[in-house]
Amino acid sequence: MEIKEKLTAKDLMICNADEPMCIAGVFGGLDSGVKPETTAIFLESAYFSPDYVRKTAQHHGIKTDSSFRFERGTDPNITVDALNKAATLILELAEGEIASDLIDIYPTPIQNFEIETSFSYIHKLIGKKIPSETIVEILSNLGISILEEKEDTLKVSVPPFKVDVQREADIVEEVLRIYGYDNIEINTKIRTEYIADFPKKDKAKLHGKLGNLLTGAGFSEIVTNSLTRESYQKLIENGDNPVLILNKLSEDLGVMRQTLLFSGLEVIAYNVNRRQKDLKFYEFGKTYFKTEKGYTEKDRLALFITGNQHDESWIAKDAPADFFTLKNFIQRIIEKLNIKGLTIKTISSSYFSEGLEYQIKGKTLVQFGKVADKILKAIDLKQAVYSADFDAALLLDLLSETTVYQEISKFPEVRRDLSLVIDKGVTFDQIKQLAQSKERKILQEINVFDVYEGSNLGDNKKSYSVSFYLQDNEKTLTDKVIDQTMQKLMDSFEKDLGAIIRK
């Protein structure tokens, strides 16, 4: 069968005076092979560099008995003996005759490998003190010459046919395999230098804890390709210096991803096109960046929600997933890891048409929101998608190894409601942070339960109905304490936020 291969400049070839005949050490040519009518054979016995044979076989995707042997290394000094053996077999079995003299071309003989080691190193690596005489005898019987032997040092000469014995540790392996692994007693003492150094905070624990939470909430885990389209870089911030793939297989796999967003959206598009529209996905993965100092990787956790919140049922009507559906799951992650002290701010991002960012101690923990229409259009998605992007490395830093709990208060809580007329630019988070800064002891929870906007409130105004939950873990609250606390809060809202209190 005729097979054509396009050669490269690095392919080693066997040629006659007019044309190439074989890919050296890999594959024979059509015209150079032996056929039933062949009466004359030119015998060649050669040594080929394992590196060249391995690269050529890999490039062409050709694996043969020849490449299997040559790419693992052969004995360069056996070529003449092998040639004589082949010629002898032809004489004996095929009644052939030798038509020419043997020609040996070996201008630069490959020398033996010289390796220096010590008996103490051999003993340490093996874990047992073996007599020096036994070590020398084993090496000599293996064809490894002893060049120099002193009290503790040993210098040996390894013949080229032992292609896998070129380092000090290889000498130890040769000794051990002949001495016998079963003859090495198990040490009853643990040596600390051989104990693996496990990280204090294990990434697998974080994945397991959050994976169980999200899976239990109806999410499915996805694992996507780290390679993505270079055209996506135009849609995101800081996408000017991606990590390019030099030998890319296609334009769709041309760069390393800088966000998990696009690969997740491609999975959503694949499912939506197959009539699976109610989806919740999460993925732990890496993103890749090229900087002035080199290349960096970042661990991320991405969430995706689209379609309805739950399957269609006679008990509850269909309710499309929205921004607050995603926010609820993000809050569950934060509560699961017992993360405190978050600050919230709105963001303007190329990823989201509307979104929020949670920060802790000046570091961004997560950004989330509704995916921008231009990005959905690039993926050919026509339904809204809500996504979150966590800094998984920061999540790991915040992971606590201890369980946090507190005793349930024996004293009742009290709820008080206020209606605040404020500027539209004032956020609920500002109200919450101000209230918590003014009352830290008995203010347990703040919630907004109604928002109203109308012309009767005035230009650029809105009304928040906010509930405040008060509780003292040491005693029952009195009306006097409750009234003083609420008055302090109202004074702060009026002074710092310009609020009008509607009772």
N, C-alpha and C positions, 0 to 999 in steps of 0.2 A: 504494500500500500504506500502510495506516495504522500508524504507530508512535507509541506514547505514551511520553513522557519525564517523570519527576518532577523539577521544577525546584528549584533552590536559591536562596537569597537573593542569591547573588553572580552569578547568570546574568544577562547583559545581554539584554534582549528588545526587539523591535520590535512595537509594539502599535497597534491602531486605537482608536477611542473606547470600544469595548466589550470587546475580548478581545486576548490576545497572538496575534501572527501568525507571528513567526519568532524563532529563537534567533540573535541578532545575530552575523554573521560566521561562523556555523557551519552552520545548518540552516534551510531554509524550512518554512513551515507547509503543511498540506494544502489549506486554503482560499485561501491567498495565492498558490499556484502558477498558472502559465499553462496553460490547457487549450485544446483545439481550438476551443471555442466562445467563447473570451475575445475581447472587442472593445475593452475599455478597460484600460489599464495605467497604474498609478501608478509612476513611476520615482523611486528614491531612490539616491543615491550618497553613501556615508558612510565615515568613517575610524573604526576601532575599535581600542581599546588591545590590543596584542599579548598582554599578560599575561592580560587577561580572556578573550580568545578561546582562548588556549592552555589555561588552567585549565578552562574550560567544556568544550572538546572532550575533554580528558583525563578529566574527571569522568564524562561521558556515554559515553565510548568512541566518539565520532563523529569520523571523519576525512573531510573533504570537500575539494574544490578550493578552496572559499572559506576554510575554516579553515587550510588549508595556506599560503595567501598572507597572510592577516591575522595569523596568529600569528608570522610571520617579519618583520612590519613592512611597511607600505605608505606611499606618499607622501600626507601629509594635504592637500597643496596641489593634488592632481590631481583632486579629486572633481568640481568643476564641469566641467573639460574632459572627464572620462569621461562625465558625464551628457549633455553636449552631443553627444558622439560617438554614444552609444547612441540618443539622440533622432533624430539625423541618419540613422542606419542604418534606423530604423523608417520614417522618411519616404521613404527611397529604395527600400527593399526590400519594405515591407509596405503602401505607399501610405497611411500613417497621417497624422494631422494633430495639431498641438500644441494642447491644449485649455486650457492655463493658462500663466501666467508662471513663470519659474524663481525659486525661493526658496532663498537661500543663508544658512544659519544657522551662523556660525563665531565665537562670542563671544570665545574665547580662542585666537588663532592660535598654533600651535606655532612657536617661534623656531628659528633656525639654531643648530647646536652650535658654540660657540667653543672652540678647542683651541690651547694654546700648546705649542710644541716648539722645538727648536734644530737647526741644521744639524749640529752635532757629534754630537748624539744620533742623528740619521738616519744619519750616516756610521758610527757605532759599531755600530748594530743591523744595518745592511746589510753591513758589513765592507768597504766601499769608499768612497772620497771621490768623491762625485758633485758636479759644479759646481752652485753655488747657483742659477744661472740656469735650469739644466735642471730642478731640483726645483720651482721656482716655476712654470715653464712647464707641467710635467706636472699640477700641482695646479689651475692655472687652467683647463686644457683639460678637466679632470674636473668643472668646475663648482664648485670649492672656491675661495672668494674669499680673497685675501690682505688681511688687515686691517692688519697691521703687519709690517714687515721691517727688522731691524737687522743689525748685523755678524754675529751668530751666532743670534739669536732670530727666531722666526717665529710669528705669530699668524694663525690662519686661521678662516674661517667656513664650516661644512659645512651644506649644505641638508638638510632633514629627510628627503628621499627616500633619502639614503644612511644607512640605518638601522644599517649595520654599521661606520660610521666615527664613533666617539665617543670614542676614546682616542688618546693620543700614538702608541702602537704601530700603530694602524690607519692613521694618516697615513703612516707608514713603509711599510706594506704597499701602500698605494695607489701610492706612488712606485715601489716595487720591481716591482710587477706590470706597470707600463707601461714602466719602464726595461728590464726583462727579466732574469729569473733567470739565463739563460745568459750574461749579460754581467758577472756577478760571478765573478771569478777565485777559484779555490780557494787558500786560504792554505797555504803550505808549512810554516809555523811553527805549533806547537800552543800555544794559549793555555790556561793552567791553569784559568782561571775557567770554561771551557766543558767541562772534563773531569768526568764524573760521579764522585761520591764513593762508591765501593763500600765496604761495610762490611768491616772486617777479618775478621769471622767471619760467613760467609754462611749464612743460614737454609736455603737450598736445598741446601748441602753436607751439613748435618746430616740433612735429610730424605732425601737421596739415599743417604747412608751407612747410616743405620738402616733405610730402606725396602728397600734391597738385602739387608741382613741378615735382616730379618723375612720378606720375600717368599721368600728362599731357604730359610727354616725352615718354610715352609708356610702363612704368614699371607697374608691378602688385605686390601688397603687398602680402607677405606670412607670416604665423604665424606657426612656427614649434615647435616641442617638445623640452623642456629643457633637457630631458634625451637622452643620446646617447650611442654608443658602447664604451666599454673600450679599444678595439683594436685600435681605432683612436688615442689614446694618444701616441702611439709609433711613429706616423707620424709627431708630432708637437713638437716645442720647449717648454720647461718647462711643459711637460705633465706628470711629475713623481708623482705628488701629487694631483690627482683629488678628487672631492667630491664623495665618493662611496655611493651607495644606499644599505642600509642594507637589506631591504626586496624587492630586485629587482624582477620584474615580469618576466624578461627575460634577456639574455646576451645583446640584442640590446638596453636595457634600463637600463644599469648598472651603469652609472656615469652621473653627471651633466656636461653639456658642458662647455668647456673653450674657445670655439670660435663658431661663427655662421656659419663658412665655411661648415662644414660637413653636417649639417641639410639642408642648402641651396642647396648643391650639390646633396643630395638625392632627393630633389624636382625636380631639373633639370633632373636627371636620370629617375625619374618616368615619366616625360613629354616626354623626348626624346624616351623612350621605347614605347611611344604611338604616335610616329611620329609627335610630336610637338618640333621642333628643334630650332626655332628662339625665344629666350626667354630673357626677361629682368625682374628681380625680385629685390625687396628690402625688408628688414625686420628690424624692431626695436625689440631688444630683450636683454636679460641679459645673462652674462656669469658668471661662478661660480668658486671660487678658494679656496683651503685650504692652509692657511699660518701658521706660528708659532704662530701668535696672534689669530687665529681662522678662521672663514669663511668670505669671502667677495664676493660681487656682483659688476658687472660693466655693465653699460648701453652701448650698441653698436648699430651701424647702419651698415648693410651690403648691398652691391650692387652686383648683378650678371648679366653678359651679356654673351650670347653664340649664335652661329649661325650667321645669316645675320643681318645687321643693320636695314633693313626694309623689308616689304613684297615684294614679286616679283611683278614687274610692267612693263608695256610697256614703261613707261617714263624713268625709270632708271634701269640699270643692277644690278644684285645681287652683294652686297659688303659685304664680311664677316666682322663681328665685330672684332676689334683688340684693342690693348693697348690704342691707341689714342681715340677710341670711348668711352672707359670707362673714360679716362682722361678728355674728354670734359664734361661729366656729372658731374664729381667731381668738375670741374671748375665752372660749373653752380651753384652747391650747395654753393661753397665758395662765389661767387658773390651775390647769393641770401641773404646770411647772412652778406654780406659786411665785410668779413674777410680780414684784411690787414696784411702785415709783415710776410708772410710765407717764410720759407726756405725749399729748396728741396734737397734731397740726395738720392742716389741709395741705395738699401738695399739688403742684403743677408739673405733670410728667408726660413724656411722649408715650408712655405705656397706657395711661388711664385718662378718660375724659372727665372723671371725677374720682377723687380718692383721698385717703388719709394715710398718715405715717405715724407709727408709734416709735418713740425714742426712749432710751434708758441711759442715763448718765452721758448724754450727748451723742450716743451711738444709735444709728437707725436699726431697730429690731425687725420691723416689717413695714412694707408699703402694700396697700391693697385698694381695689376700687373696680369700677367698670372699665373694661378694656376699650381703648379708643377705637372709633369706627374705622379709621384708616388702616389699623392693624388687622381688624376683622376682615376688611375688604381684601387685603393682601392674601389672606388665607382662604378667601371665598366662603366666609361664614356670614349668615344672614340673621342669626339670633344673638341676643345679648349674652356676653360671657363676663363673669366676675372672677377676678384672680387676685391672689396674694403672693408676695415674694418675701420669704423670711431669710434672715441671715442665720443659717444653721450653725455656724461656728459660735455666734453670740448666744444662741439658744443653748448650746452645749456648755458654754461658760456659766450660764445661769442655772443649769441643771443642778438641783440639790440632791445629795445622797441621803438626806434625812427626811423623815416624814414630819410635816408641821401640822400641829393640831392645837386646839384650845377648847377649854371647857365652855359648854353652852351656858349663857347667862341665866341666872335664876330670876332676874328682874325683867319686867315687861318693857317693850319698846313703845315709843310714842311717835305718831306721824303728824306732821304739820305741813300744810300746803300753802304755797305762795304763787301769785300770778304776777309775773314781771313783764312790764312793757319796756323793751330795750331796742337799741339800734340793730338793724339787720346784720351788721358786721360782727356782732358779739356772738360767740359760739357757746354752746352748752358746756364745753370743756372749760372755758374761762370762768363760768359761773361755778362749776364744780371745784376748780382749783382754788378760787377765792374763798369759797365756803370752808373748804378743808384747811386752808391756812389760818382762818379765824377761829375755828373750833375743831380741835383735834381729839378731845377726850370723849365726848358723848355723841358726836355726829358720826353715825355708822354708815349711812347710805344716802345717796342723792339720785333722784330719777326724774326725768321729764316725761310727763304723761299726756301733754297736749301742746300743740303749736298752732298759733292763729296769726294770720296776716289779713289786714283789711284797711280800707280807706278811712274808716272811723278811728283807727289808731294814730293816724298821722303819716306823713311821708317818711319812707325809709325806716319804718318801725315794725316790730313783730312782738307777739306775746308768747311767753313761755309759762306753762303751768308746771311747777316743780314741786315734788314731794321731798320732805326731809324726814329721815328716820333717826330718832334720838334714843339712846339707851346708855345707862350707867351699869357697868358690871359689878359695882360694889353696893349700890343702894337704889331704891325706887326714886324716880325723878319726881320732884314737886312742881306744881304749876309755876311757882316763882322762878325756878331754875329754867324751866322750858321757855317762859316768856322772855327772860333775860337773854337766853341764847338766840331766840328768833329775832329779838330786837337788834342784837349785835349783828346778825347776818343781814337784816334789812338795811341797817345803816351802811354797811359795807357795800351792798349792791347799789344803793343810791349814790354813794360817794365815788366809788371806784369805777362803776359801770354806767352811771347815769341812768339807772333804772327807775321806773315809776312803779310803786307797789300798788297792786289792785287787790284789795281784800274782799 
